Amino acid sequence: KKDIPAVNFIIHEIHCRRNIEICPYCSDSIPKSEMKNHIESEHVQVTCKCRMKMENSLLKDHEESSCPLRPVLCQFCDIQLAFNKLQEHELYCGARTEPCGRCGRNVLLKELKEHPRVCG
């Protein structure tokens, strides 16, 4: 899958046929001696803490961006909780109030960013 000078092509092709395999799962070119390890480390099925099954090579990205149990911070109190609990928590947390330093009114945390525009 790479450009080879025409002069070296036959020797290169012989070398590749003897030493390289195409992975049946991802179609990458892998040295034959490393194929078993490649399949076991990249394509073995694992189960995430959310009970979803996937290839091992996809687990890290899943845990960081799409796992419902990935840790996230509440925008109001900076407490860390699971993503699937965030919406319910923020509805409750954003409904708490704090007094405005300028006008003294109690302002909902979820409205605190917008409050200075309408304050006093």
C-alpha positions in Angstrom: 0.0 0.0 0.0 3.0 2.3 -0.5 4.8 3.6 -3.5 7.8 1.5 -4.4 10.5 2.3 -6.9 9.9 0.1 -10.0 13.5 -1.2 -9.8 12.8 -2.7 -6.3 9.2 -3.8 -6.9 9.8 -7.5 -7.5 12.1 -7.9 -4.5 9.7 -5.9 -2.4 6.7 -8.0 -3.5 8.5 -11.2 -2.6 9.4 -9.8 0.8 5.9 -8.8 1.5 4.3 -12.0 0.4 6.7 -13.9 2.7 6.5 -11.6 5.8 3.3 -9.5 5.7 -0.4 -10.4 6.2 -3.5 -8.3 5.8 -5.5 -8.2 9.0 -9.0 -9.7 8.3 -10.6 -7.2 10.7 -9.0 -3.9 9.9 -7.2 -4.5 6.6 -3.9 -3.2 8.0 -0.6 -4.7 6.8 0.9 -6.6 9.7 4.1 -8.6 9.9 3.1 -12.3 10.1 5.0 -12.7 13.3 2.9 -10.0 15.0 -0.5 -11.0 13.6 -1.7 -13.0 16.6 -0.6 -10.3 19.0 -2.3 -7.6 16.8 -5.6 -9.5 16.8 -5.5 -10.1 20.5 -4.6 -6.6 21.5 -6.7 -4.6 18.9 -9.7 -6.8 17.9 -10.5 -8.9 21.0 -14.0 -8.1 22.3 -14.0 -6.3 25.7 -16.9 -5.1 27.8 -17.0 -1.5 29.0 -18.2 -0.7 32.6 -21.5 0.3 30.9 -21.8 -3.3 29.7 -21.4 -2.4 26.0 -19.2 -4.8 24.0 -16.7 -3.6 21.5 -13.2 -4.1 20.1 -10.4 -3.3 22.5 -9.1 -0.6 20.1 -12.3 1.3 20.3 -12.7 1.2 24.1 -10.6 4.3 25.0 -12.5 6.6 22.6 -15.8 5.1 23.8 -14.9 5.8 27.5 -13.9 9.4 26.7 -16.7 10.5 24.4 -19.7 8.3 24.3 -19.9 6.1 27.4 -23.0 6.9 29.5 -20.9 6.3 32.6 -18.0 8.6 31.6 -17.2 11.2 34.3 -18.3 14.8 33.7 -18.5 18.0 35.8 -21.6 19.8 36.8 -21.5 23.3 35.3 -22.9 24.8 38.6 -21.0 23.0 41.4 -18.1 21.3 39.6 -18.9 18.0 41.2 -17.9 15.0 39.1 -20.7 12.5 38.2 -21.6 10.0 35.5 -22.8 11.5 32.2 -26.1 9.7 32.4 -26.8 11.4 35.8 -25.8 14.9 34.6 -29.1 16.3 33.3 -31.1 15.3 36.3 -28.4 16.7 38.7 -28.1 20.0 36.8 -31.9 20.5 36.8 -31.7 20.3 40.6 -28.4 22.1 41.0 -29.3 25.0 38.7 -32.5 25.6 40.6 -30.5 26.6 43.7 -30.1 30.4 44.3 -27.3 32.7 45.2 -27.7 36.4 46.1 -26.5 38.9 43.5 -23.6 41.0 44.7 -25.0 44.1 42.9 -28.8 44.1 43.4 -29.1 41.7 46.3 -31.8 39.5 44.7 -31.7 35.8 44.9 -30.8 34.5 41.4 -31.1 30.9 40.2 -27.7 29.4 39.4 -28.8 28.5 35.9 -29.6 32.2 35.3 -26.5 33.7 36.9 -24.6 34.2 33.7 -27.5 36.1 32.1 -28.4 38.1 35.2 -25.9 40.9 34.8 -27.7 42.0 31.6 -30.9 42.5 33.5 -29.5 43.4 37.0 -30.7 46.6 38.5 
